[in-house]
Amino acid sequence: DQIREKINKEINPEDITLIDNSQLHRKHKSFDPQRFHIKIIIKSQKLKNMDKVTAHKEIFSILKEEMNNKIHALEIEII
């Protein structure tokens, strides 16, 4: 919910879906149950108007704290 709130506040997307894919990585050597593998599907005209690298940097910037502490991997799909 914290991730959703931050993205909504900064980007105000038309729609956002968060999927926790952590269970798919349980057998990996570096798996840490305290850190998540998240997929974000975000519908945002603002992000669509940016080039892909800039849009991804925008999201990573918004989630900087979470990336350092809670998220191991982040997959971003902009629609």
C-alpha positions, -999 to +999 in steps of 0.1 A: +000+000+000+029+023+007+043+018-028+009+025-043+004+056-023+038+070-032+033+064-069-002+078-068+010+110-051+039+116-075+025+104-108-013+101-104-017+072-128-050+062-144-045+027-130-018+008-111-015-029-103+011-044-079+020-081-081+042-098-055+063-123-074+086-132-045+074-168-043+088-174-078+123-167-065+123-187-032+149-212-045+174-186-056+206-185-037+203-149-028+166-151-018+158-130+013+122-133+026+124-098+040+128-083+005+103-085-023+102-091-061+075-067-073+059-062-107+042-029-113+017-025-141+010+012-144-013+030-168-001+065-170-001+090-199+026+110-181+049+080-182+039+070-217+050+104-229+085+098-216+111+076-231+113+042-213+145+049-194+133+082-181+100+067-170+117+039-152+141+063-135+111+083-123+096+053-107+129+042-092+134+077-078+100+076-062+107+042-046+143+049-037+138+041+000+119+009-007+145-002-032+172+001-005+153-017+022+123-037+010+124-045-027+150-068-042+137-067-078+113-044-095+097-051-129+079-022-145+053-024-173+039+009-185+007+007-205 
